[in-house]
Structure formats: structure tokens, C-alpha cells
């Protein structure tokens, strides 16, 4: 078949036999992947559209639907593998699931992925503050304190007094929130796996024959558009028209550059899985550090908004100048093991 594998050099330092990539884009399989993943996402979201955002049950159902939706790209990827007739022995390698080779590189990149998105989010928050899009309170954490007070105010008198008496200092609570991000990254990775198996596991390598940058940009745009069933209900940006979809698409293109870069540099999907989980775990950090009453326009201050785009643009420029996106630095798939010489 014309989409079959072809040998290319293994990634630098891999120490294995040549790996392979698809010779051309398997367009039929890509189309099937898109139809399955998008179709299932809209199907899963039907209950939300039926009850509407005004229904009291909407927030609870939203969390459930969003979790189930995250599995739909994985289903699309599995179907696409069969449509593309990828040999059985190459399926896990093509998806970046196995083997973990070169093991040291994959493990260390995965470990770094638990904290790297937090650093990018922190940079985005700093940019938002510098541009006047929000105000920070890094001493008294007044905004976070006001949120806690509101939650305590919902309790009855005795329970509220007990909670206030036993609550740690606000600075300690903030430190705990930040320290919990790596753990949250691992927990969120369970659900993020379904998405990443589709976007960075299947779609990015399938589009790789187009070139590094087209593959990264197109896969990121598809990732963003896939969120439309939720975005059009006001999820993330509070907008229910094309503007919300455009913002989400731009945000996913930006973050897709970093997650896709990790995929191509390691040949493994796992750093992208954990990085996606870390992004979800740190996405609400702005609420913790914002001053009370500060403007919090999601389109500007969220990691998927304008401040996030600027932060990622700065990171990507540095990576490009360091040669990190060069083809000869890409691993794409785990290299095959070289048989031991007799």
C-alpha cells in the first residue's frame, strides 16, 4: 500500500535500528478517524444540548460528558489503524505506546511533562498581569481568600467556625495547590490518554509526511475543533458562537505545538499524555493568584487564551532557535532493537 512504512534514521541517541514513518498521508484513514472521533463527541454531548445550560443538572452532567468525550479520539484512532491496514506488530509503535525506547529519554521527558505546563501557565499569568489583563495578589492572595470565604459562608454557623479555626494559613493553601499539580497531572492523565492517543498518537504521525509544521498545526486545529460540542454551550470561554470555537482552536494549536514536539522528540505518546494532564491540572491557577475583584476574561487570562498563546510563542521561538524542531532531532516512533551480534 502506498501509505506503508519506510525506513528513516532513528532518533539521535536511540541506539536502535532504523525506525519508520508513513510514506504518505493515509487520507482515507485520517478521514475515518475524524468522522468517528467528531461524530462520537457530538453523540455523547446530546444530553447536554437537550437539557441546556440553564438546567441545574447541567454542571454535573457536563463533567461526566466531558470525561466520556475524551475517549472518543482513542476509538477513532483504533478504527483508523485498521482502515490504514497498519501491520499488527507496528500498531503500538505507530501510536507511540510501546516500546518505551530509548527508555531513559522517554521516562525523563514524561517526568518533566508533569511540571513543564505549570511553568508555561505561570508565564502566561505573568504576561496577562504585565499587559493589564488582570491583577495579581502574590502576598495576601485576596482573590483565593474570597473564594474560600464564599465557600465557608455556604456552611452553617458551627461548621463554618470549625473550618476557619482549623484552616491552614492562606499561603500554605496556595503552596499545596501548586504542589498538587504533578499529582493532578498523573490523575488527569487517565482521561487525557484517550485524547492523546488520537491527536498525538495517531493523527500527528499520520500527517507527518506533510512536514513537521503542517502536521503540528493541522493536528492542533483538529484537536480544537473537536471541542465544539462543549464550547458552543459556553464551556471554557462563556461564548456560544464561533468566537468560542475560534479561541479554543487557537489555544489547542498553540499547546499542540508543545505536546506534538514532545511526541516527535521522544517517539512516545506518554510525555504528551502526562503534559495534557498537567495542563488540565494547572489551568485554574489564575484563580489562586488573582487579586480580589480582578478582571478574569477567559479569552485573555486562561492558558488557552491570548496570554497562553504569547507564552507558548516565546517558548517555541526558543526551541526553534535551539534546533529542537529539526527533522534530525525527531524520533517519531520507537526504534527497533538491534539484534545482538553473535
C-alpha positions in Angstrom: 0.0 0.0 0.0 1.3 3.5 -0.7 0.8 4.6 2.9 3.1 1.8 4.2 6.2 2.3 6.4 9.5 3.4 5.1 12.8 3.4 7.0 14.3 6.6 8.3 17.2 7.1 10.7 16.4 6.5 14.4 16.4 9.5 16.7 19.7 10.7 18.0 21.0 8.7 20.9 18.4 6.0 20.4 20.9 3.2 20.0 18.4 1.1 17.9 17.7 0.0 14.4 16.1 2.5 12.0 12.5 3.3 12.7 9.9 4.1 10.1 7.3 6.6 9.2 4.4 6.6 6.8 5.5 7.3 3.2 2.4 9.4 2.5 -0.7 10.6 4.4 -3.3 7.8 4.7 -6.1 10.3 3.9 -8.9 7.7 4.0 -7.8 6.6 7.5 -7.5 10.2 8.6 -11.0 11.0 7.3 -12.4 7.9 9.1 -10.6 9.0 12.3 -12.1 12.5 12.0 -15.6 11.2 11.3 -15.5 8.7 14.2 -14.0 11.0 16.8 -16.1 14.0 15.9 -19.3 12.0 15.4 -19.0 10.3 18.7 -18.2 13.5 20.5 -21.4 15.1 19.3 -23.3 11.9 20.1 -22.0 11.9 23.6 -22.9 15.6 24.1 -26.5 15.2 23.0 -27.8 15.0 26.7 -26.2 18.4 27.4 -27.8 20.0 24.4 -31.2 18.5 25.3 -31.3 20.0 28.9 -29.5 23.2 28.1 -27.0 25.2 30.3 -29.8 26.7 32.4 -30.7 23.3 33.9 -29.5 22.8 37.5 -28.1 19.3 36.5 -26.0 20.8 33.7 -22.7 21.3 35.7 -22.7 17.7 37.0 -23.6 16.3 33.6 -21.0 18.5 31.9 -18.2 16.8 33.9 -19.5 13.4 33.0 -20.0 14.1 29.3 -16.5 15.8 29.1 -14.9 12.7 30.6 -16.6 10.3 28.2 -15.9 12.6 25.2 -12.1 12.3 26.0 -12.3 8.6 25.0 -13.7 9.3 21.5 -10.4 10.1 19.8 -8.9 6.9 21.0 -11.8 5.0 19.5 -11.2 6.9 16.2 -7.5 6.0 16.3 -8.2 2.3 16.7 -10.6 2.3 13.8 -8.1 4.3 11.7 -5.4 1.8 12.3 -7.4 -1.0 10.7 -8.5 1.3 7.8 -4.9 2.1 7.1 -4.0 -1.6 7.4 -1.1 -0.9 9.8 0.6 -4.3 10.5 -0.2 -5.8 13.8 3.4 -5.6 15.0 3.6 -1.9 14.3 0.4 -0.6 15.8 1.6 0.1 19.3 4.8 1.6 17.8 2.9 3.9 15.5 0.7 5.1 18.3 3.8 5.7 20.5 2.5 3.4 23.3 5.3 0.8 23.2 8.1 0.1 23.4 9.5 2.8 25.7 12.7 3.2 23.8 15.0 4.9 24.3 13.7 4.3 27.9 15.8 6.9 29.7 14.7 9.7 27.4 11.0 8.7 27.5 11.0 8.4 31.3 12.7 11.8 31.8 10.6 13.6 29.3 7.5 12.1 31.0 8.7 13.3 34.4 9.4 16.8 33.1 6.0 16.8 31.5 4.4 16.8 35.0 5.7 20.3 35.7 6.5 21.9 32.4 2.9 23.0 31.6 2.7 24.6 35.1 5.7 26.7 34.2 4.2 27.8 30.9 0.9 28.6 32.7 2.8 30.7 35.3 4.5 32.5 32.4 1.1 33.2 30.8 -0.3 34.5 34.1 2.7 36.9 34.4 2.1 38.1 30.8 -1.6 38.7 31.5 -0.6 40.8 34.5 2.0 42.8 32.6 -0.4 43.6 29.8 -3.0 44.8 32.4 -5.5 42.0 31.6 -5.7 41.0 35.3 -4.2 41.9 38.7 -2.3 39.6 40.9 -2.0 39.4 44.7 1.0 37.2 45.4 1.2 38.2 49.1 -2.3 38.1 50.5 -3.9 36.0 47.7 -7.1 38.0 48.3 -9.0 36.5 45.4 -8.4 32.9 46.6 -9.2 34.0 50.1 -12.5 35.5 48.9 -13.3 32.2 47.1 -12.7 30.2 50.3 -14.8 32.7 52.4 -17.7 32.3 50.0 -17.5 28.5 50.3 -17.4 28.7 54.0 -20.3 31.1 54.0 -22.4 28.3 52.5 -21.9 26.2 55.6 -23.9 26.5 58.8 -22.5 28.6 61.6 -20.8 26.0 63.7 -19.3 24.1 60.7 -18.0 27.4 59.2 -16.4 28.4 62.5 -14.7 25.0 62.9 -13.4 25.1 59.3 -12.0 28.6 59.9 -10.3 27.5 63.1 -8.6 24.5 61.5 -7.8 26.0 58.1 -4.1 26.5 57.4 -2.7 29.9 56.5 -3.7 31.1 53.1 -0.1 30.9 51.9 0.1 27.3 52.9 -3.1 26.5 51.0 -1.7 28.2 47.9 1.6 26.2 48.2 -0.5 23.0 48.5 -2.5 23.9 45.4 0.7 24.4 43.3 2.5 21.3 44.8 -0.5 19.2 43.9 -0.2 19.9 40.2 2.2 17.0 39.5 -0.1 14.6 41.3 -3.1 16.1 39.4 -1.1 15.6 36.2 -1.0 11.9 36.8 -4.6 11.7 37.8 -5.8 13.7 34.8 -3.6 11.6 32.5 -6.0 8.7 32.9 -8.6 10.7 30.9 -6.1 12.6 28.8 -4.8 9.3 27.4 -8.0 8.9 25.3 -7.4 12.3 23.6 -3.7 12.0 23.2 -3.9 8.5 21.7 -5.9 10.2 18.9 -4.2 13.6 18.5 -0.6 12.8 19.1 -0.7 9.0 19.0 -2.4 8.6 15.6 -3.1 11.9 13.8 0.3 13.6 14.2 2.3 10.7 12.8 -0.3 10.2 10.1 0.1 13.8 8.9 3.8 13.8 9.4 4.5 13.3 5.6 3.2 16.8 5.1 6.2 18.1 7.1 6.7 18.9 10.7 5.0 22.3 10.9 1.9 21.4 8.8 1.4 18.2 10.8 1.7 20.1 14.1 -0.6 22.9 13.1 -3.3 20.8 11.4 -3.4 18.2 14.2 -3.7 21.1 16.8 -6.6 22.7 14.8 -8.4 19.4 14.6 -8.0 19.0 18.3 -9.5 22.4 18.9 -12.5 21.9 16.6 -13.3 18.6 18.2 -14.2 20.5 21.4 -17.0 22.3 19.6 -20.0 20.4 21.2 -18.9 21.7 24.6 -17.5 25.1 23.6 -20.8 26.1 21.8 -22.5 25.5 25.2 -20.2 28.1 26.8 -17.6 25.8 28.1 -14.2 27.5 28.9 -14.9 30.9 27.4 -18.5 31.5 28.1 -19.2 32.1 24.4 -21.8 30.1 22.5 -20.9 31.0 18.9 -17.9 30.8 16.5 -15.8 33.0 18.7 -15.5 30.4 21.4 -14.6 27.7 18.9 -12.0 30.0 17.3 -10.4 30.8 20.7 -10.4 27.1 21.6 -8.9 26.1 18.2 -6.1 28.8 18.6 -5.4 27.6 22.1 -5.2 23.9 21.0 -2.9 24.8 18.1 -0.6 26.6 20.5 -0.5 23.8 23.1 -0.4 21.2 20.3 3.0 22.6 19.2 4.4 21.7 22.6 2.7 18.4 23.1 3.4 17.4 19.5 7.1 18.4 19.9 7.4 16.1 22.9 5.8 13.3 20.8 8.2 13.8 17.9 11.3 14.2 20.0 10.7 11.0 22.1 8.8 8.7 19.7 6.4 8.2 22.6 2.9 9.4 23.3 3.4 9.3 27.1 5.0 12.7 27.6 2.1 14.2 25.7 -0.4 12.3 27.8 1.1 13.5 31.1 1.7 17.0 29.7 -2.0 17.2 28.8 -2.9 16.0 32.3 -0.6 18.7 33.8 -2.2 21.4 31.6 -5.7 20.4 32.9 -4.4 20.3 36.5 -2.8 23.8 36.3 -5.4 25.5 34.1 -7.2 27.1 37.1 -4.0 28.6 38.7 -5.1 32.1 37.8 -7.9 31.9 40.3 -5.4 31.2 43.1 -3.1 34.1 42.4 -5.5 36.8 41.1 -6.4 39.8 43.3 -10.0 40.1 44.6 -12.2 41.8 42.1 -9.5 41.5 39.3 -10.8 41.1 35.7 -10.6 37.4 34.6 -11.7 37.4 31.0 -11.1 33.7 29.9 -10.2 34.8 26.4 -7.2 36.7 27.8 -6.1 35.1 31.0 -6.7 31.3 30.6 -3.8 29.1 29.4 -5.8 28.5 26.2 -6.4 32.3 25.8 -4.3 35.1 24.5 -1.8 35.1 27.3 -1.2 31.4 26.8 -0.6 32.0 23.1 2.0 34.6 23.8 3.8 32.4 26.4 3.9 29.4 24.1 5.1 31.6 21.2 8.0 32.7 23.3 8.8 29.1 24.3 8.5 27.8 20.7 10.8 30.6 19.4 13.5 29.5 21.9 13.1 25.8 20.9 13.3 26.6 17.2 16.5 28.7 17.8 17.9 25.7 19.7 17.2 23.4 16.7 14.6 21.4 18.7 12.2 21.1 15.7 14.8 19.9 13.2 13.9 16.6 11.5 17.2 15.0 12.5 16.2 15.6 16.2 12.9 13.8 15.8 12.3 10.2 16.9 8.7 9.9 15.8 8.4 6.2 16.6 10.3 4.0 18.9 13.3 2.5 17.1 13.5 -1.2 16.6 16.0 -3.1 18.8 19.2 -4.1 17.0 19.8 -7.9 17.2 22.8 -8.8 19.2 25.8 -9.8 17.0 27.0 -13.4 17.5 
